[in-house]
Amino acid sequence: MELYLRIVLIGAGEVGYSVAKNLSADGHNIVIVEENPDRAARINNDLNVQIINGNGARPSVLARAGITEGCSDVPLLIACTNKDEVNIMACWIAKKMGVKHVIARAVGLEFTDNEGWAKDLGIDMLISPEHSVAREVEELLQVRSALRATELAGGKAGIYVFRMSARSKACGLPLAQLRKQNPDMMTIVVCIKRGEMSFVPKADDVIEPGDLCYTMCYRSQVNQIEDIFQPEQEGKLRNVFIIGAGKAGCRTARQLHSRWPELTIKLFDIDKAKCERVAMTMPEALVICGDGADAGLLKSEGIENASSIIATTSEDETNLMLAVFGKTLGASRSIAVVRRTNYLDMVSHLPIDAIVNRNQTLAEVIIKNVRYPGTSRVLTVLEEIDAEAIEVTVQPDSPANGKTLAELSMPAGSVVGFIQRGKKLFIPSGSTQVLKGDNVFIFASTEIMPEAMQHFGEASN
């Protein structure tokens, strides 16, 4: 049985809009508190939600949203404005009034670098997009031709998005034939996006040049799979240019240094004071004060030999331009970090290898912790193809316990990609029997997922 919640959401920016759109589509009663009248008008026109105009850090405003002393009909408050003080105060007031669960966005990294802050502030989850952005960039650099990467099963596997190269020998082959030619390749193509159309492919479907292929595969085999989809990719990661020494740029530099200590990292910013401050605290990177759009500067620093250029400034359009610019100057790979979801499709229209949406990564974390709260968890929300990947633990009383996948008759548009049984992770077949304790990884469209989950005795929230 589905349980619909009354959820109060503070902030209707890009993060708040994405969260509200997804959760209201799930059927939840969403109340949004937004101070900016233009943002409030936009979300009021687009979504079926209740709008409260005002500052979410004020008790009188929260009271209008239903958060009053002893309130029991608001089990969750999500504060995702771009102001830490508003988010933290809104959560503190909500907790005092009796709201059971509160989630806050943290703009200042110091709040999420120290896990004690959330506990001391009484906040159930304190999250920052910079951490997720840095992890995604790291995975994109490890898997050089991937347009997107999401870890599964504690890093043992993942969902990777590849664009099929016209030079690939897999072009024109049915998926069943591709598997037959590569019997040791443990991967499954769970979705293909062809132009504006996306679909879960069958064994006799053929991959065409330019297709975006969403694949579930073992982490240890991803480079082998990469060679099939993009055979022209170069190998070793040598040096990286990061444009923008803000929070996202610095966090990414630290993450990359932690993963590859020998990697040469050059961090550019035009702000002299910021460069001096960052240089004192980040010996792992060479901090260069200068304009990331200065071709002469980039050439003098060896952009033509760079393994990647990553644009992380505060302006989306600047990051897109810098990623294109760096690529034209010779960088092997370019990544732009953006805030606006509608820029994600630009990867199909510009010479950019990948686009990371920092607000989408944050919104995904929030959505993951609201949907499917029982024995399952959302692993990723793929808004560009309106799909999700979910991990569910099979309970003893699950209707799936003891049945084969063929007997379950999963709905069209859904696929079980992996099953983890103890320490063993494997791709199942129709004859595979599902057992209690199994962790089952399901991929499906957002519309189909609730029906797929019912086969395992799980209801969406």
GIHU-V634936 format. One record per backbone hydrogen bond with DSSP energy under -1.0 kcal/mol. CO is the residue of the C=O (numbers start at 1). NH is the residue of the N-H. E is the energy in kcal/mol with one decimal. If there is no record, write none. Layout:
<<CO | NH | E> <CO | NH | E>>
//
This chain:
<<5 | 29 | -2.6> <7 | 31 | -2.8> <8 | 78 | -2.7> <9 | 33 | -2.8> <10 | 80 | -2.8> <13 | 17 | -3.0> <14 | 18 | -2.0> <15 | 19 | -2.5> <16 | 20 | -2.8> <17 | 21 | -2.7> <18 | 22 | -2.1> <19 | 23 | -2.7> <20 | 24 | -2.5> <21 | 25 | -1.5> <22 | 26 | -1.0> <23 | 28 | -1.9> <24 | 27 | -1.2> <29 | 7 | -2.5> <30 | 50 | -2.5> <31 | 9 | -3.2> <32 | 52 | -3.2> <33 | 11 | -2.7> <34 | 54 | -1.2> <36 | 40 | -2.3> <37 | 41 | -2.3> <38 | 42 | -2.2> <39 | 43 | -2.4> <40 | 44 | -1.9> <41 | 45 | -2.0> <42 | 46 | -1.8> <43 | 47 | -2.5> <47 | 49 | -1.5> <50 | 32 | -3.3> <52 | 34 | -2.3> <55 | 58 | -1.8> <58 | 62 | -2.2> <59 | 63 | -2.2> <60 | 64 | -1.1> <62 | 67 | -2.6> <63 | 66 | -1.4> <66 | 68 | -1.1> <68 | 71 | -2.2> <75 | 101 | -1.7> <76 | 8 | -2.0> <77 | 103 | -2.4> <78 | 10 | -3.2> <79 | 105 | -2.7> <83 | 87 | -2.2> <84 | 88 | -3.1> <85 | 89 | -2.0> <86 | 90 | -2.5> <87 | 91 | -2.0> <88 | 92 | -2.4> <89 | 93 | -2.7> <90 | 94 | -2.3> <91 | 95 | -2.5> <92 | 96 | -2.0> <93 | 97 | -1.8> <94 | 99 | -2.6> <95 | 98 | -1.0> <97 | 70 | -1.1> <97 | 71 | -1.1> <101 | 77 | -1.9> <102 | 124 | -1.1> <102 | 125 | -1.2> <103 | 79 | -3.1> <104 | 127 | -2.4> <108 | 111 | -1.6> <109 | 113 | -2.4> <114 | 117 | -1.6> <116 | 120 | -2.7> <117 | 121 | -2.2> <118 | 123 | -2.7> <125 | 104 | -2.9> <127 | 106 | -3.5> <129 | 133 | -2.8> <130 | 134 | -2.4> <131 | 135 | -1.9> <132 | 136 | -2.2> <133 | 137 | -2.6> <134 | 138 | -2.2> <135 | 139 | -2.1> <136 | 140 | -2.3> <137 | 141 | -2.1> <138 | 142 | -1.9> <139 | 143 | -2.5> <143 | 146 | -1.6> <148 | 161 | -2.3> <150 | 159 | -2.6> <152 | 155 | -1.2> <152 | 157 | -2.0> <153 | 156 | -1.5> <156 | 219 | -3.1> <157 | 152 | -2.9> <158 | 217 | -2.0> <159 | 150 | -2.0> <160 | 215 | -2.8> <161 | 147 | -3.4> <162 | 213 | -3.6> <164 | 210 | -2.8> <165 | 168 | -1.5> <168 | 171 | -1.2> <170 | 173 | -2.1> <173 | 207 | -1.3> <174 | 178 | -2.2> <175 | 179 | -2.3> <176 | 180 | -2.0> <177 | 181 | -2.3> <182 | 185 | -1.8> <185 | 187 | -1.5> <186 | 218 | -1.4> <188 | 216 | -2.8> <191 | 214 | -2.9> <192 | 199 | -2.2> <193 | 212 | -2.5> <194 | 197 | -1.9> <197 | 194 | -3.3> <199 | 192 | -2.6> <202 | 205 | -1.7> <203 | 176 | -2.7> <205 | 175 | -2.1> <207 | 172 | -2.6> <208 | 211 | -2.1> <211 | 164 | -3.0> <212 | 193 | -2.7> <213 | 162 | -2.3> <214 | 190 | -2.1> <214 | 191 | -1.4> <215 | 160 | -2.5> <216 | 188 | -2.4> <217 | 158 | -1.8> <218 | 221 | -1.0> <221 | 225 | -2.1> <222 | 226 | -2.5> <223 | 227 | -1.7> <225 | 229 | -2.0> <226 | 230 | -3.2> <229 | 165 | -2.3> <230 | 233 | -1.6> <238 | 264 | -1.7> <239 | 307 | -2.3> <239 | 308 | -1.1> <240 | 266 | -2.7> <241 | 310 | -2.9> <242 | 268 | -3.0> <243 | 312 | -3.1> <246 | 250 | -2.6> <247 | 251 | -2.5> <248 | 252 | -2.2> <249 | 253 | -2.3> <250 | 254 | -2.4> <251 | 255 | -2.3> <252 | 256 | -2.6> <253 | 257 | -2.3> <254 | 258 | -2.2> <255 | 259 | -1.7> <256 | 260 | -3.2> <260 | 263 | -2.0> <264 | 240 | -2.8> <265 | 286 | -3.0> <266 | 242 | -3.1> <267 | 288 | -3.0> <268 | 244 | -3.4> <269 | 290 | -1.9> <271 | 275 | -2.3> <272 | 276 | -2.4> <273 | 277 | -2.1> <274 | 278 | -2.9> <275 | 279 | -2.7> <276 | 280 | -1.3> <278 | 282 | -1.6> <282 | 285 | -1.5> <286 | 267 | -2.5> <288 | 269 | -1.8> <291 | 294 | -2.1> <294 | 298 | -2.4> <295 | 299 | -2.7> <296 | 300 | -2.3> <297 | 301 | -1.4> <298 | 303 | -2.0> <299 | 302 | -1.4> <302 | 305 | -1.7> <303 | 306 | -1.4> <306 | 332 | -2.5> <308 | 241 | -2.7> <309 | 335 | -2.5> <310 | 243 | -2.8> <311 | 337 | -2.3> <315 | 319 | -2.2> <316 | 320 | -2.3> <317 | 321 | -2.3> <318 | 322 | -2.9> <319 | 323 | -2.3> <320 | 324 | -2.0> <321 | 325 | -2.9> <322 | 326 | -3.0> <323 | 327 | -1.7> <324 | 328 | -2.2> <325 | 329 | -1.5> <326 | 331 | -2.3> <327 | 330 | -1.2> <333 | 309 | -2.3> <334 | 353 | -1.1> <334 | 354 | -1.4> <335 | 311 | -2.6> <336 | 356 | -2.6> <338 | 358 | -2.4> <340 | 343 | -1.5> <341 | 344 | -2.0> <343 | 346 | -1.7> <344 | 347 | -1.3> <345 | 348 | -1.9> <346 | 349 | -1.4> <346 | 350 | -2.0> <350 | 352 | -2.7> <354 | 336 | -1.9> <356 | 338 | -2.7> <357 | 361 | -2.1> <358 | 362 | -1.5> <359 | 363 | -2.8> <360 | 364 | -2.8> <361 | 365 | -1.6> <362 | 366 | -1.8> <363 | 367 | -2.8> <364 | 368 | -2.8> <365 | 369 | -1.0> <367 | 370 | -1.7> <367 | 371 | -2.5> <375 | 393 | -2.2> <377 | 391 | -2.6> <380 | 389 | -2.0> <381 | 383 | -1.0> <382 | 385 | -1.3> <382 | 387 | -1.9> <386 | 446 | -2.3> <387 | 382 | -3.0> <388 | 444 | -2.1> <389 | 379 | -3.1> <389 | 380 | -1.3> <390 | 442 | -3.3> <391 | 377 | -2.5> <392 | 440 | -3.1> <394 | 437 | -3.2> <395 | 398 | -2.0> <398 | 401 | -1.3> <400 | 403 | -2.2> <403 | 434 | -3.5> <404 | 408 | -1.4> <405 | 409 | -1.0> <411 | 414 | -1.3> <413 | 445 | -1.1> <415 | 443 | -2.9> <418 | 441 | -2.7> <419 | 426 | -2.4> <420 | 439 | -2.6> <421 | 424 | -2.0> <424 | 421 | -3.1> <426 | 419 | -2.4> <429 | 432 | -1.6> <430 | 406 | -2.5> <432 | 405 | -1.7> <434 | 402 | -3.4> <435 | 438 | -2.0> <438 | 394 | -2.7> <439 | 420 | -3.1> <440 | 392 | -2.5> <441 | 417 | -2.2> <442 | 390 | -2.8> <443 | 415 | -2.4> <444 | 388 | -2.8> <445 | 449 | -2.4> <448 | 452 | -2.0> <449 | 453 | -2.7> <450 | 454 | -1.3> <453 | 456 | -1.7> <453 | 458 | -2.3> <454 | 457 | -1.4>>
//
